[in-house]
Amino acid sequence: MLEYMLVLCAIDIDSFQIALDHITAWCNDWQLQIAVNKCRILNIGPTTANIDLQIHGNVLPMVSTVKDPGITFDSNFSSTSYVG
């Protein structure tokens, strides 16, 4: 699952963390586990913001590319796909 949010200021970062906390609480309520080791932060566009977002106290790593089944996205929001 990919979660997207436009982050322009510190309030947006706080809002994103609150959204992650709500998702985490919902998963806990329904006894669903989040694969935190598969979660990443990808800044898209010309930003150098260092954002520390967490799930279960684990800071999510910032990456320059992220792969969703079949598509790899990078920080310029270009994508490549494969057939596998």
Secondary structure as UniProt FT lines:
FT   HELIX           10..29
FT   TURN            30..31
FT   HELIX           36..38
FT   STRAND          41..42
FT   STRAND          54..55
FT   TURN            56..57
FT   STRAND          58..59
FT   STRAND          62..63
FT   STRAND          65..68
FT   TURN            69..70
FT   STRAND          71..74
FT   TURN            75..76
FT   STRAND          79..81
//
